[in-house]
Amino acid sequence: MPYLRIQTNVEPAPAARKDLLASASAKVAAALGKPERYVMVAFEGGVPMAFAASDAPLAYLELKSIGLPGESTAELSRTLCELVASALGIPGERIYIEFTDAPRHLWGWNGGTF
């Protein structure tokens, strides 16, 4: 049920993108204490984007999950910023993250909801 979307103007090599997806999935599962089999990660690279009137490397992340603990968002932000900085060379001050706690009845899966 956790969904992480990474959108950036950086376009990594296919192998680096694959490694980022795997690492992001594992880190989100561990940070949220959820089974990785429910984690979905999407990556959109090479997106025309600007931040602070500059097209220098940047990223926008969305993390949505049922029961996303508000007291954990600072730690999640640190973890995700470190991941993106390491994988894509984007400094933390060029990364925005939106956290969303999704209500169970508004999250569908396998023909039903949670």
Rosetta constraint file for C-alpha pairs under 8 A:
AtomPair CA 1 CA 38 HARMONIC 5.08 0.50
AtomPair CA 1 CA 39 HARMONIC 5.75 0.50
AtomPair CA 1 CA 40 HARMONIC 7.29 0.50
AtomPair CA 1 CA 65 HARMONIC 5.87 0.50
AtomPair CA 1 CA 66 HARMONIC 6.72 0.50
AtomPair CA 1 CA 107 HARMONIC 7.75 0.50
AtomPair CA 2 CA 28 HARMONIC 7.64 0.50
AtomPair CA 2 CA 29 HARMONIC 7.89 0.50
AtomPair CA 2 CA 38 HARMONIC 6.68 0.50
AtomPair CA 2 CA 39 HARMONIC 4.94 0.50
AtomPair CA 2 CA 40 HARMONIC 6.30 0.50
AtomPair CA 2 CA 63 HARMONIC 7.05 0.50
AtomPair CA 2 CA 64 HARMONIC 5.59 0.50
AtomPair CA 2 CA 65 HARMONIC 4.26 0.50
AtomPair CA 2 CA 66 HARMONIC 7.01 0.50
AtomPair CA 3 CA 39 HARMONIC 6.01 0.50
AtomPair CA 3 CA 40 HARMONIC 4.81 0.50
AtomPair CA 3 CA 41 HARMONIC 5.79 0.50
AtomPair CA 3 CA 42 HARMONIC 7.85 0.50
AtomPair CA 3 CA 62 HARMONIC 7.71 0.50
AtomPair CA 3 CA 63 HARMONIC 5.67 0.50
AtomPair CA 3 CA 64 HARMONIC 5.18 0.50
AtomPair CA 3 CA 65 HARMONIC 6.38 0.50
AtomPair CA 4 CA 28 HARMONIC 7.94 0.50
AtomPair CA 4 CA 39 HARMONIC 7.94 0.50
AtomPair CA 4 CA 40 HARMONIC 6.34 0.50
AtomPair CA 4 CA 41 HARMONIC 4.74 0.50
AtomPair CA 4 CA 42 HARMONIC 6.30 0.50
AtomPair CA 4 CA 61 HARMONIC 6.94 0.50
AtomPair CA 4 CA 62 HARMONIC 5.59 0.50
AtomPair CA 4 CA 63 HARMONIC 4.53 0.50
AtomPair CA 4 CA 64 HARMONIC 6.56 0.50
AtomPair CA 5 CA 41 HARMONIC 5.80 0.50
AtomPair CA 5 CA 42 HARMONIC 4.72 0.50
AtomPair CA 5 CA 43 HARMONIC 5.99 0.50
AtomPair CA 5 CA 44 HARMONIC 7.85 0.50
AtomPair CA 5 CA 61 HARMONIC 5.45 0.50
AtomPair CA 5 CA 62 HARMONIC 5.11 0.50
AtomPair CA 5 CA 63 HARMONIC 6.61 0.50
AtomPair CA 6 CA 41 HARMONIC 7.74 0.50
AtomPair CA 6 CA 42 HARMONIC 6.15 0.50
AtomPair CA 6 CA 43 HARMONIC 4.85 0.50
AtomPair CA 6 CA 44 HARMONIC 6.16 0.50
AtomPair CA 6 CA 59 HARMONIC 6.89 0.50
AtomPair CA 6 CA 60 HARMONIC 6.08 0.50
AtomPair CA 6 CA 61 HARMONIC 4.64 0.50
AtomPair CA 6 CA 62 HARMONIC 6.81 0.50
AtomPair CA 7 CA 43 HARMONIC 6.08 0.50
AtomPair CA 7 CA 44 HARMONIC 4.77 0.50
AtomPair CA 7 CA 45 HARMONIC 6.08 0.50
AtomPair CA 7 CA 47 HARMONIC 7.03 0.50
AtomPair CA 7 CA 59 HARMONIC 5.57 0.50
AtomPair CA 7 CA 60 HARMONIC 5.17 0.50
AtomPair CA 7 CA 61 HARMONIC 6.17 0.50
AtomPair CA 8 CA 44 HARMONIC 6.35 0.50
AtomPair CA 8 CA 45 HARMONIC 5.08 0.50
AtomPair CA 8 CA 46 HARMONIC 6.25 0.50
AtomPair CA 8 CA 47 HARMONIC 5.74 0.50
AtomPair CA 8 CA 49 HARMONIC 7.24 0.50
AtomPair CA 8 CA 57 HARMONIC 7.42 0.50
AtomPair CA 8 CA 58 HARMONIC 5.76 0.50
AtomPair CA 8 CA 59 HARMONIC 4.28 0.50
AtomPair CA 8 CA 60 HARMONIC 6.34 0.50
AtomPair CA 9 CA 45 HARMONIC 5.68 0.50
AtomPair CA 9 CA 46 HARMONIC 4.32 0.50
AtomPair CA 9 CA 47 HARMONIC 4.53 0.50
AtomPair CA 9 CA 48 HARMONIC 5.66 0.50
AtomPair CA 9 CA 49 HARMONIC 5.83 0.50
AtomPair CA 9 CA 55 HARMONIC 7.71 0.50
AtomPair CA 9 CA 57 HARMONIC 6.12 0.50
AtomPair CA 9 CA 58 HARMONIC 6.26 0.50
AtomPair CA 9 CA 59 HARMONIC 6.96 0.50
AtomPair CA 10 CA 45 HARMONIC 5.50 0.50
AtomPair CA 10 CA 46 HARMONIC 5.09 0.50
AtomPair CA 10 CA 47 HARMONIC 7.44 0.50
AtomPair CA 10 CA 57 HARMONIC 6.05 0.50
AtomPair CA 10 CA 58 HARMONIC 7.38 0.50
AtomPair CA 10 CA 88 HARMONIC 7.10 0.50
AtomPair CA 11 CA 45 HARMONIC 4.77 0.50
AtomPair CA 11 CA 46 HARMONIC 4.72 0.50
AtomPair CA 12 CA 16 HARMONIC 5.95 0.50
AtomPair CA 12 CA 17 HARMONIC 5.91 0.50
AtomPair CA 12 CA 45 HARMONIC 7.28 0.50
AtomPair CA 12 CA 88 HARMONIC 7.04 0.50
AtomPair CA 13 CA 17 HARMONIC 6.24 0.50
AtomPair CA 14 CA 18 HARMONIC 6.21 0.50
AtomPair CA 15 CA 19 HARMONIC 6.25 0.50
AtomPair CA 16 CA 20 HARMONIC 6.10 0.50
AtomPair CA 16 CA 87 HARMONIC 7.28 0.50
AtomPair CA 17 CA 21 HARMONIC 6.26 0.50
AtomPair CA 17 CA 43 HARMONIC 7.85 0.50
AtomPair CA 18 CA 22 HARMONIC 6.36 0.50
AtomPair CA 19 CA 23 HARMONIC 6.05 0.50
AtomPair CA 20 CA 24 HARMONIC 5.87 0.50
AtomPair CA 20 CA 83 HARMONIC 7.96 0.50
AtomPair CA 20 CA 87 HARMONIC 6.36 0.50
AtomPair CA 21 CA 25 HARMONIC 6.12 0.50
AtomPair CA 21 CA 41 HARMONIC 6.31 0.50
AtomPair CA 21 CA 42 HARMONIC 7.48 0.50
AtomPair CA 21 CA 43 HARMONIC 7.37 0.50
AtomPair CA 22 CA 26 HARMONIC 6.36 0.50
AtomPair CA 23 CA 27 HARMONIC 6.11 0.50
AtomPair CA 23 CA 83 HARMONIC 7.98 0.50
AtomPair CA 24 CA 28 HARMONIC 6.03 0.50
AtomPair CA 24 CA 41 HARMONIC 7.14 0.50
AtomPair CA 24 CA 80 HARMONIC 7.77 0.50
AtomPair CA 24 CA 83 HARMONIC 7.30 0.50
AtomPair CA 25 CA 29 HARMONIC 6.21 0.50
AtomPair CA 25 CA 36 HARMONIC 6.65 0.50
AtomPair CA 25 CA 39 HARMONIC 6.12 0.50
AtomPair CA 25 CA 40 HARMONIC 6.89 0.50
AtomPair CA 25 CA 41 HARMONIC 6.25 0.50
AtomPair CA 26 CA 30 HARMONIC 6.16 0.50
AtomPair CA 26 CA 36 HARMONIC 6.43 0.50
AtomPair CA 27 CA 31 HARMONIC 5.94 0.50
AtomPair CA 27 CA 79 HARMONIC 7.72 0.50
AtomPair CA 28 CA 32 HARMONIC 6.03 0.50
AtomPair CA 28 CA 36 HARMONIC 7.99 0.50
AtomPair CA 28 CA 39 HARMONIC 7.42 0.50
AtomPair CA 29 CA 33 HARMONIC 5.67 0.50
AtomPair CA 29 CA 34 HARMONIC 4.93 0.50
AtomPair CA 29 CA 35 HARMONIC 5.90 0.50
AtomPair CA 29 CA 36 HARMONIC 5.08 0.50
AtomPair CA 29 CA 39 HARMONIC 6.58 0.50
AtomPair CA 30 CA 34 HARMONIC 6.71 0.50
AtomPair CA 30 CA 36 HARMONIC 8.00 0.50
AtomPair CA 31 CA 76 HARMONIC 6.87 0.50
AtomPair CA 32 CA 68 HARMONIC 7.50 0.50
AtomPair CA 34 CA 38 HARMONIC 7.41 0.50
AtomPair CA 34 CA 39 HARMONIC 7.90 0.50
AtomPair CA 35 CA 39 HARMONIC 7.27 0.50
AtomPair CA 48 CA 55 HARMONIC 7.95 0.50
AtomPair CA 49 CA 55 HARMONIC 6.18 0.50
AtomPair CA 49 CA 58 HARMONIC 7.70 0.50
AtomPair CA 50 CA 54 HARMONIC 5.16 0.50
AtomPair CA 50 CA 55 HARMONIC 4.49 0.50
AtomPair CA 50 CA 56 HARMONIC 7.43 0.50
AtomPair CA 50 CA 58 HARMONIC 7.59 0.50
AtomPair CA 51 CA 55 HARMONIC 6.49 0.50
AtomPair CA 51 CA 56 HARMONIC 7.90 0.50
AtomPair CA 51 CA 58 HARMONIC 7.09 0.50
AtomPair CA 51 CA 94 HARMONIC 7.32 0.50
AtomPair CA 57 CA 89 HARMONIC 7.81 0.50
AtomPair CA 57 CA 90 HARMONIC 5.69 0.50
AtomPair CA 57 CA 94 HARMONIC 7.24 0.50
AtomPair CA 58 CA 90 HARMONIC 5.92 0.50
AtomPair CA 58 CA 91 HARMONIC 7.76 0.50
AtomPair CA 58 CA 94 HARMONIC 4.91 0.50
AtomPair CA 58 CA 95 HARMONIC 5.77 0.50
AtomPair CA 59 CA 90 HARMONIC 7.38 0.50
AtomPair CA 59 CA 94 HARMONIC 6.54 0.50
AtomPair CA 59 CA 95 HARMONIC 4.82 0.50
AtomPair CA 59 CA 96 HARMONIC 6.51 0.50
AtomPair CA 60 CA 95 HARMONIC 5.77 0.50
AtomPair CA 60 CA 96 HARMONIC 4.91 0.50
AtomPair CA 60 CA 97 HARMONIC 5.85 0.50
AtomPair CA 60 CA 98 HARMONIC 7.93 0.50
AtomPair CA 61 CA 95 HARMONIC 7.57 0.50
AtomPair CA 61 CA 96 HARMONIC 6.22 0.50
AtomPair CA 61 CA 97 HARMONIC 4.58 0.50
AtomPair CA 61 CA 98 HARMONIC 6.22 0.50
AtomPair CA 62 CA 97 HARMONIC 5.65 0.50
AtomPair CA 62 CA 98 HARMONIC 4.74 0.50
AtomPair CA 62 CA 99 HARMONIC 6.01 0.50
AtomPair CA 62 CA 100 HARMONIC 7.69 0.50
AtomPair CA 63 CA 97 HARMONIC 7.37 0.50
AtomPair CA 63 CA 98 HARMONIC 6.26 0.50
AtomPair CA 63 CA 99 HARMONIC 4.98 0.50
AtomPair CA 63 CA 100 HARMONIC 6.27 0.50
AtomPair CA 64 CA 68 HARMONIC 7.46 0.50
AtomPair CA 64 CA 99 HARMONIC 5.93 0.50
AtomPair CA 64 CA 100 HARMONIC 4.63 0.50
AtomPair CA 64 CA 101 HARMONIC 5.93 0.50
AtomPair CA 64 CA 102 HARMONIC 6.43 0.50
AtomPair CA 65 CA 100 HARMONIC 6.55 0.50
AtomPair CA 65 CA 101 HARMONIC 5.38 0.50
AtomPair CA 65 CA 102 HARMONIC 5.54 0.50
AtomPair CA 66 CA 101 HARMONIC 5.51 0.50
AtomPair CA 66 CA 102 HARMONIC 4.75 0.50
AtomPair CA 66 CA 103 HARMONIC 5.99 0.50
AtomPair CA 66 CA 104 HARMONIC 6.10 0.50
AtomPair CA 66 CA 107 HARMONIC 7.83 0.50
AtomPair CA 67 CA 101 HARMONIC 5.85 0.50
AtomPair CA 67 CA 102 HARMONIC 7.00 0.50
AtomPair CA 67 CA 103 HARMONIC 7.60 0.50
AtomPair CA 68 CA 72 HARMONIC 7.88 0.50
AtomPair CA 68 CA 100 HARMONIC 7.11 0.50
AtomPair CA 68 CA 101 HARMONIC 4.88 0.50
AtomPair CA 68 CA 102 HARMONIC 7.64 0.50
AtomPair CA 69 CA 73 HARMONIC 7.06 0.50
AtomPair CA 69 CA 101 HARMONIC 7.73 0.50
AtomPair CA 72 CA 76 HARMONIC 6.13 0.50
AtomPair CA 73 CA 77 HARMONIC 5.90 0.50
AtomPair CA 73 CA 99 HARMONIC 7.37 0.50
AtomPair CA 74 CA 78 HARMONIC 6.35 0.50
AtomPair CA 75 CA 79 HARMONIC 6.19 0.50
AtomPair CA 76 CA 80 HARMONIC 6.02 0.50
AtomPair CA 77 CA 81 HARMONIC 5.90 0.50
AtomPair CA 77 CA 97 HARMONIC 7.01 0.50
AtomPair CA 78 CA 82 HARMONIC 6.07 0.50
AtomPair CA 79 CA 83 HARMONIC 6.22 0.50
AtomPair CA 80 CA 84 HARMONIC 6.19 0.50
AtomPair CA 81 CA 85 HARMONIC 5.93 0.50
AtomPair CA 81 CA 91 HARMONIC 7.76 0.50
AtomPair CA 81 CA 92 HARMONIC 5.48 0.50
AtomPair CA 81 CA 95 HARMONIC 6.87 0.50
AtomPair CA 82 CA 86 HARMONIC 5.96 0.50
AtomPair CA 82 CA 92 HARMONIC 7.37 0.50
AtomPair CA 83 CA 87 HARMONIC 6.02 0.50
AtomPair CA 84 CA 88 HARMONIC 5.51 0.50
AtomPair CA 84 CA 89 HARMONIC 6.97 0.50
AtomPair CA 84 CA 90 HARMONIC 6.35 0.50
AtomPair CA 85 CA 89 HARMONIC 4.60 0.50
AtomPair CA 85 CA 90 HARMONIC 4.54 0.50
AtomPair CA 85 CA 91 HARMONIC 5.42 0.50
AtomPair CA 85 CA 92 HARMONIC 6.63 0.50
AtomPair CA 86 CA 90 HARMONIC 7.64 0.50
AtomPair CA 90 CA 94 HARMONIC 6.55 0.50
AtomPair CA 90 CA 95 HARMONIC 7.39 0.50
AtomPair CA 91 CA 95 HARMONIC 7.07 0.50
AtomPair CA 102 CA 106 HARMONIC 6.70 0.50
AtomPair CA 102 CA 107 HARMONIC 6.81 0.50
AtomPair CA 103 CA 107 HARMONIC 6.79 0.50
AtomPair CA 104 CA 113 HARMONIC 6.61 0.50
AtomPair CA 104 CA 114 HARMONIC 4.87 0.50
AtomPair CA 105 CA 113 HARMONIC 5.65 0.50
AtomPair CA 105 CA 114 HARMONIC 6.10 0.50
AtomPair CA 106 CA 113 HARMONIC 6.96 0.50
AtomPair CA 107 CA 113 HARMONIC 5.49 0.50
AtomPair CA 107 CA 114 HARMONIC 6.22 0.50
AtomPair CA 108 CA 112 HARMONIC 5.49 0.50
AtomPair CA 108 CA 113 HARMONIC 4.14 0.50
AtomPair CA 108 CA 114 HARMONIC 6.56 0.50
AtomPair CA 109 CA 113 HARMONIC 5.60 0.50
AtomPair CA 109 CA 114 HARMONIC 7.19 0.50
